[in-house]
Amino acid sequence: MIRYLGRRAAHGLLILFGVSILLFLLFQAAPGDFLSEAKLNSQISPETMAYLRAQYGLDQSLPVRYWQWAKSSVRGDFGYSFAYNVPAASLLWPRARNTLLLSVPALIISWLIAVPLGVLVAGWKGKWADRIFSGGTSALLALPDVLIALLALLIALKTGMFPVGGMTSVNSQNQGWWAGLRDLGWHMALPVAALVVGSLAIILRHVRNSLGEVLESSYMRAAEGHGLPRFKLLFRYALPAAANPLISLFGLSVAVLLSVSLLIEVVMSWPGIGPLLLEAILARDLFLVIGAVMLSTVFLIAGNLLGDVLLYAFDPRIRRQT
Amino acid sequence: MTSGDLGLSKPEPLLRASALSVDYDAAGGDVVRALRNLDLEIADGESVGVLGESGSGKSSLALALLRLLPRNARVVSGRIEYRGRSLAEFSAEELRQMRGGEVALISQEPALALNPVLPLRRQLADVLLAHHKLDRGAVSSRCHEMLREVGFPDPERIMRAYPHELSGGQRQRVAIAQALICRPRLLIADEPLSALDAATQSEILELLQRLKRDLRLAMLFITHNAGTLAALADNIIVMREGEVAARGSIGKLQSSADEYVQGILFPEKSLAGEPRASGPAADETPLLEVRALSKKFVQQRMLSRRKFVVQSLVGIDLSLRRGSTVAMLGRSGSGKSTLARCLAGFETPDSGEILLQGKPEEAKKAGIRRPVQMIFQDAATSINPRFTARQVIAEPLEIAKWKTDAERTVRALALMEEVGLDPGWALRLAGEFSGGQRQRLALARTLVAEPDLLIMDEALSGLDMPVQAQMVRLLIHLQSRHGLTYLYISHDLNFISLFAQEVIVMEAGRIVERTTPARLAGSTNPATRELVEASERLHAPGVEAAV
């Protein structure tokens, strides 16, 4: 087990390394840099420009810059933000926390809804409820995430029951921790709901399909023939047998949620990685972009690693192979 | 109704089906008739055998009796009564209580009847808990008792295991334990032996006989092998295309004049008039020579650095002459399949030589000819079910870019004809063919490569006896026509005397005996004796061709 996880973690590190190199190369290939706009300003003298370039390290060659960045990453700074003039990490950590604040509850809620619902729907296969369900998930799948976020904003606006964007109310700071927490939850409700709606359909469909296959198998028929109660058949026999592809999907769903989350954060002005990344890309704030993308990659790898651990715990056949 | 219907004095039967008809809705709006007007009665403690080819509706009967038919099946007419009450009146909960509690089912394939991801403890205990309220200790001791009853000396080890950690025979015994743990009155056993090797088959058969006697269990035993029924069934129903073709005791059926009944009871008889295989051409370099072949597998357990070395083949010497048929016998796990896989090039041996026509390794030939071909046990899994018959056969040609598409089709159709398949079926999907037809398809596919040696790894074991007989006839015919050499691997002795000139018995990775079919019965080797005796037990009523 330890060795299996160690190997997986080592793979993760390799991926991170590859992603960082790729990011540097891509940035190099993209036209312009942080100072491109300043260059157009005739009031800044060429000497000042050269000084600034040297200060930001933009005059160095790519391998040197990568090496500098790698050294600062080991120190935990992940480079310097040009725009904010602080280490990128100090900007990223609070934003990452905010993004996790949205995506972790959304992940948990969507799986908590999708698994029981998917199992039940698989049990109804061929009946009218199943058809309604298929139509519903198709519609959900077809709905663009931006639209979901905008709809959520519309609801907030029309009902007035939810805040329109943001993470905290203006005066929440001085009302004690309980009020603060309630305020936070109130602000989280809509973005989390939008995320759940955005990712639910895919998971639901997978649960239903993989359950559907298992329900046709001879061991399920045998178990039914032994007189096991229906609830037990569905949840204690079919679900563990169908869990394998679903657990792999769990890792993937982390990726889906993250990318949807970036978008929803921007639309609903949630101070997560999404708006920061967008801003940094527009400003060509090199290290901030790299840091944000690397952070997303870390989340992704962590999600897949979690999936691997679950797979190991759930399937005795995989335990044997490793 | 049976002839013994004497009205008032007769007690209520345990289970009665009258005029039962079942249809399946097949793809494309076709309706397949699985059962037609079937009448059946099982009294308390009585065993009824159901005999028939695959596709005769046997399995549908088993499922219909428990109302477990798949969604695309419909009971068109007739009624099923359990203790005088129609199953149609049973509520969902009553039906559940009946399944497993009163009427238990052993399904066809033991490998597939157990949930792969749950420990057997749970799978066994849950059946008990579904019908009785018991505390943990009582459940555990009842499970232990049941597992001992089906012949596990160490129940705790089995309870902790997962299905993939057991052999096929062990799994089947667990499935029997599951079925019997609630002490049902009736056991429906659907081909419980067909996937097991002969020695394991006779163990399970003995177990069922003992349980039937000790528990006064009524039984509906479904099989395609008449031999197993002689020992077990009081009454036999022979089924053909969903209808009852004949019924009665085994003695009565044996004297029946019906050709179909005779074909099922004595599949070997149908081969009587066939010319025997001509035998090998003399004094020539052997087609295949194997010298001191060894192969081992290394297994490693979880959380352990200890490695288990499984010596699969030890110093095998073997020589096959062109045009001969060699039968390789042995229990499952004796290394037969590993040897076959080494010969076919799927495994690389650790040491030793394989010489083909005196040369170490056939230099890669141009075109489509491959000198060694292999047919596997289960065509259902070795052929892509979504390919059409033409695609299955022509695929090797396509890979080799052999001639044009039209010429490939002509070749495929000719081969279909040669293996006895209607070329008009060329566009049917492989999955729509029956087991025997799929095996013919597999045979046609191997013939594309114009092989010299055909290795058949249990290629007939999964088929009904009459279908096996037809396949043997076809193989003998093809051998004389193309001068093929056969290596026929099997765990039972069916047809061997009609088919093979030489018999090799394997045990624990070694060849323990080389003999001829005629001398097999007189062998003193313990491994051979075990196979011969198991075979005799299974084919008691004269279904005896092997020895």
Interface residues (C-beta under 8 A of the other chain):
Chain A: M1 K125 G126 E216 S217 S218 Y219 M220 R221 A222 A223 E224 G225 H226 G227 L228 P229 R230 K232 R236 Y237 P240 A241 A243 F314 D315 P316 R317 R319 R320 T322
Chain B: L63 L66 L68 P70 R71 A92 R96 Q97 M98 R99 G100 G101 A104 L105 S107 Q108 E109 L112 A113 L114 N115 P116 V117 L118 P119 Q123 D126 V127 A130 H131 Y162 H164 A175 Q178 A179 C182 R301 M302 L303
